[in-house]
Amino acid sequence: MEQVSGNNNNPITGVSKPRSFAAGILTGVLITTLIAGTVLGGFLQFGKGSSGGLAATGLLGNLVNRKNSAVNDESIEKLRGLERIINEYYYEPENISVDDLETGLYKGLFKALGDPYTEYYTKEETEELEKALVGYYYGIGAYISQDQVSGYPMISGVIKNTPAEEAGLLADDIIYSVNDESAAGMSLDEVVSRVRGEAGTTVHLTIYREGESDYLEFDVERRKVDSPSIESEVMEDDIGYIQISEFTEVSAGQFDEALAELYSQNIKGLVIDLRNNPGGDVDAVTSIANKLLPEGIVFYMEDKDNKRITYKCDGKNEIKIPLVLLVNGNSASASEILSGAVKDSGIGTILGTQTYGKGVVQTMYSLNDGSTVKITTADYYTRNGNNINKIGIEPDLVVEFDGEAYREDGTDNQLDSALGEIRKVLAESAAEKKADKADKADKAD
């Protein structure tokens, strides 16, 4: 089973069967990471080595003394020399941990690639990843992505009825520091690891919020957070609404139930809200797409050897009512797969602002010591063959979000625009049917 974020219900032992995530997250992979667990907001899959297992010691041992390898006799000796310098001269010897130094070596190796989606996870970090896959985790209940302008981590979404919402954190808040430690230059995983913690403890966040004259300070208590991925309701004029906060392993089933319930209430149109959705399970997004799309490709991916894997739908459940997908700059990875498929097939309208632009795939490999490696291995393409990496998906109707109106009285101008678009399509369809009926009556006369 493949995924487009970072969730997996099974413990990572040895090397798993291929699975894909989307993101990125973690809390927003874009990169995106779900705080209090970690939901990779990116496209991810669990990979399998040629030997069927990847022993950390065996792998490294095979690299030693190879030509063009960073792991050789000279580099190993240099590392020993650097470690001796640390042990002899570092001014806080009590803070020197051999385990921390070793972890730093592994993390640094992957950081040198300059790829924000490639990461080394310790055994403990891997276990935290696993906790998020069962649908709950311990943290504050917020999604985090990377702000593309400042480079700082950003709150890309807040889960309802969580400490983050209760504290007053909002989408688009920039995280300036965590526990008075600057977030500048931190990876999303590093930020998430600092925000997560034991239930009942607090994390101090310094926030930059547009429109405020000074930084905002928040002390947020950590607790168990349930993360429902699907919410639905019937809105005015019998228009259905489904919000997908992330694509988890249970999302497809929840979507099926929500859509069936909405159909039973004779909805005339449907809005699917993908705003601030960092991505998720590729099987989930493909299954959901199969409930909407005509027959054909959902998306496909290609690795460095041009090997292609294609995901298709059978078209048996093609939606027959007006459809609008809501997106924004925090809609990433699996969200972009669904948005791209809807746009390319022409069955609905994409409304909002440009999506994040994450069109690459990560594969996660488990090492025998319990640690894991997430590494970018392929590009993915939309139904019509578009690579949206670092580009995103341009909405059919661009509508900027009015944050001030939302903060003042809860007005969601993007959702209002989506509902208005469906009313417009319904009115046009009714007018066409009326004209067609009149034309047939004239011909009968």
N, C-alpha and C positions, 0 to 999 in steps of 0.2 A: 504494500500500500504506500502511496506517495503522498507527500504533503507540500504545501506552499507556505508554511510558517514555521512553527517549531513545536508541535505537540505530538505526543506518542504515549500510549497507555502502557506500553510494556517496558520493563526495566532494560536499560542498555547494558547488555553483557556480551563480551566478545564482539563480533561484528554482526550487525543486524541485517535482515533482508532489506533490499532497496526500499526506501521510503522517501517521500519528498515533502518539504515544508515550504510554506510561503511566509515571520518574519520574520520578512523578516522579520520579526521579528522577529517569544521574549517580549518586550514591549515595543513596539514598532516598529523594523526591518523594516522596514523602509530603511535602513535597519529599523526594526520596531520591537519594543520589548514590553511585555505585559508585566507590570510591577507586581511582585509577590508571587513569583513563579517566574517563568520566562517564556514568552511566546514569541518565537522567531518570526518577525514580520518580514520574512523574506522567503525565497523559494528554497526549500530544503529537502533533502532526501537522505535516508540512511543508506550507506553504501557497504559493499562487501569487497574485501581484498581478494586478490587472486589465490591466496593461500587458504581462504576461508576464515582467517583470523589475523589480527594485527597485534602482535606482541610488541609493546613499547621498546623493550630492550632489544629484541631481535631486529626490529626495524632500524633502530639507530645503529646497531652493530653493523648492519649491512652497508650503511652509508660511510662508515669510517674508512679513510684512506682511498675513497673513490675519487677519480679526477673530477674537477668541477663541482665538488661537493663542499658545502660550508662546514660540514662535520668531518674534520680530518685531524691528523696528528698535531699540526700547527695550531689550529683553532682550539683544540682541546687543551693544549699546553698553555695557550694564551688565557683561556678561561680560568685555568688553575692559578695563573699569575694574578689575574684580576681579583679572584676570590681571596688570595693571600693579602692583597692590598686592602680589601674591605675588612678582613679579619684583623689586620694590624693597625689600620688608621681610622676606621669609621668611628665617629665620636660618640655614638650610642650603641656600644657592643651588645647591650641587653636586647636590642631590637633586631639583631641579626638572627635570621632563621634560615637554616639550610633548606628547608622545604620551600620557603618563600623565594629564595634565590633560584632554586631549581625550576619552580613554576615560572619565574621571570624569564628564564632561558627559553622555555617552550613558547610562552606567549610572545616573546620578542621575535622569535623566528617567523611566526605568522604575521605579526604586525609589520615586519619588514616588507611584506608583499604590497603594502599600501592599499589593501582591499578592505573596506569597512565591513564586509560580510564574512570574512574569513577569520576564524577565531579558535583558540585552544581553550578547552574547559577542563578544569580539575575534576577529580572524582566528586567532590562536594558540589561543585557548580553543576555537574551533570545530574546529580540527584535532585537539585533544585529544578532543573529543566523537567524532570520526570513528574514532579509534584504538580506542575501546571497542566499536565495532560489529563488529569483525572477530574478537571473542571473546577478545582478550587486551589487556593494557595494562600500564603500569608504575606501580607503587604498592605499597601494603601489603596489599591483599586484604581490605578491610572495606567494609561498607555503612554509610552515615551517613544519619540522618534528624534531624528537629528534635524534641527533647523538648518535648512540649506543656505541661508544667508549668513547667519552668525557662526554656525558650526557647533553651537551649544545644544545640549539635549532640550527637548521641548515636550510639554504635556500635549499629546495629540488627541486624547480623549479621556473622559472620566466615567467610570462605571457607576450606575445609580446605586444609592443607598450604601456607599462605602465611605471609609475615612477621608478619602480624597475629596469627595463631593461635600461631606459634612464640614471639612475644613475650609472650603471655599475655593479650591483649586479649579482652574478653568482650562479648557482646550486653548492651545496657543500660548500658554504661560511658558516662558523660557526659564529653565533651571540654571541659575547662575552659580549656585554652590549647594553642596549636600553636607550637612553637619559642619558648616563653615570651611569646607574644602572646595576650592574652585573646581567647577565642572569643565573648565576649558581644557580641551585636548583629551578628555576622557572618552573612551568608547562607550557605547550604550550599555554593553555588558557590565562595564565598571560602574557606571551610574546605577544600574539596577541592583548590583550587588551591595551597594551602599544604602539604597533605599529600602531594600528588603531587610527583614530581621525577625526576631522572635515576637510572637503575639504579645501585646501589652506594652512593648517598648515604643519609643517615639523616634522619628527622624525629623531633623530640622532642615527645611528647604528655604533657600533665598531665591525669590522669584522676580524676574523682570516681566512686567505686564504693560503692554502698549497702552498709553494714555495716562499711566500713573507717573507722578513726579519723582517717586523714589522706589527703591526695591521694597518688595513685600516679604515679610517673614512668616513662615508657617511651621508649627510643630504638629506633626500628624502622627497619630497613634496607629501602630500596625495591628492588624487583626486578620482573622480568617476571612477571605473574600471569595464569594461565589461569583462566577463569571458566566451569566446566561448569554448565549451567543445570538439568540433569536427573540425578538419581541414583535408582536403584531396587534393590529386593531383595525376596525372599520371606521373610516373618517366620514366627513360630510359628503353628501351626494353619492353614497355607496362606493367610495373609493377605498380600496384596501391599502394597508401600509405594513411593510415588513422591514424591520431594522436588523441588519446582520453586523454584529460588533466584531466578529472574527470567525474564521472558518475552522472549527474544531471537528473532531471525529464524530461528535453527536449533532453537528449543525444540520447535516443533510436530513436526518430524521425529523429534527425539530422544524425545519423549513417545510418538509412535506406535510406535517401536521398543521402548521400555520396556514399554508396555502389551501389545503383541503377545507379548513374551517372557514377561511375567507370566501372560497367558492361556494360553500354551503349557504352563505349569507348573500349570494347573488351580487357580488361586487361587479362594478362596471369598468373599473380600471385598477391599476396596481402601481404603487410607488415602492421601490426597494432602496433602502437607505444604506449606502456603503461608506458614508463619511466617517473618517477616522478609523476605518477598518484596516489593520496592518497586514492582513493576509491570513494564511492558515493552511489547512489540510487540502491537498490537491484533489483527493478523492471526493472531499466534501464539495468543493467548488464545481467539480465536474458533474457531480450528481445534481447539484442545484441547477447548473446550466442545462442539464437534460430535462428539467421541468419547464424550461422556457424556450429553448432554441429550436429552430428548424434543423433538419438533419444536416450533419456535416462536422467539421472540425471545431472543437472548443479552443484548443491551442496546441502547439507542439514545441519541443525543445531539441536543441542540437548541441552536442559536446564538441570538444576541440578536434575530434576525428570526423566531424560532420555526421555522426550517428544520430538519427532522428527517432524520437519517441513521440507519437501523436495520440492525443486524447480526443475522442469523438462522442457525439450524441446521436441518438436514433431518430429524433424529430417527432416521436409519437406523442409528446406532450407539449407541442409548440403552443405558446400562449396566444390567445385569440382576442384579448382585450388590450386597450392602450397601456403601455408600460413606460415608466420613467425611472431611471436609475440616478440617485443622488450621489455625487462624488465631491471630494475636495483634495487638497494637497497632501492629506494624510491617508488617502486611499491608496494602498500599495499592494503589489505582488498579486496574490490571489484575487483581490478586489479588482485589480486591473485586468486580470484574465477574464473575469465575468463581464466587466465593462467593455473590454475590447471585443469580446464575442458578441455581445448585444449590439454594439455599434456597427461592427463589420457585417452582421447578418441583417441589419436594418429593421429589427423587430421592435425597437424601442428608442427612446430619447435619453441621451446622457446629459444631465443638467448639474451645474455647479461650477467648480473651478478645476484647473488642470490637476491631474492625479500626480502621485509622487514620482513615478518613473523607475520602477525596479523590475527589470527584465532579465535578471540572471538567476541561475539555479545554484543552490548550495547542496553539497552532499556531506552527511555527517558520518564519520568513521569512529567506531568505539575501539579503544585500546584495552588490552587485557588487564591493566591496572585500574580500570574504572573511569579513566579520563576519556574525553572525546575530542575530535577535531572536526570543525565545520569549515569546508573549503568550497569556493566557487568553482563549479565544474562545467557549466553550460549556459547558453542563452536560451530564452524562450520567446516565442513569437505568437502573435494573435492569429485569429482565424484567417485573416487575409495576408498573413506573412509579415506583419509589422513588428519590428523590434522596438519596444518602447523604453528600453533602458536609458536612464538619464534624460528622457524626453517626456514620458507620461502620455496620458490620453486627453486630447482636447475635447471638452464637452461640446455637444451639439448646440446647447444653449448655455452661455456663460452668465452665471449669476453669482456675484460676490456676496459673501455672507455678511450681514449687518450685525456685528457683534454688540454694538452699543444698544441696538433695539432689543436684542435677545437678553442682555443683562438688565435692561430697564423693566421689561414686562413679559419676557419669554417669547416674544415674536420671532418666529423662525421664517425669515423671508425666503430662504431657499426651498423649504418644504412648501410654503404657500405658493411659490412659483411652480413647483412640480404638480401640485394639485390643480393649479390654474391651467397648466399645459394639458393635463388629462381632460379637464372640462372642455377645453377648446377642441381637442380631438373628438370627443364625444359629440359635441355640438355640430362639428363639421360632418361627422358620420351620419348624424340624424338628418341633417339638411340634405345630404346626398341620397339617403334612403327615401326621403320625402319627395325629392325631385324625380328619382327613379320610379317611384310609385305613380306619381302624376303622369310621367311620360308613358308608362304602360297603360294607364287609364285612357290617355289620349289616343293611343294606338288601337285600343279596344273599341273606342267609339268610331 
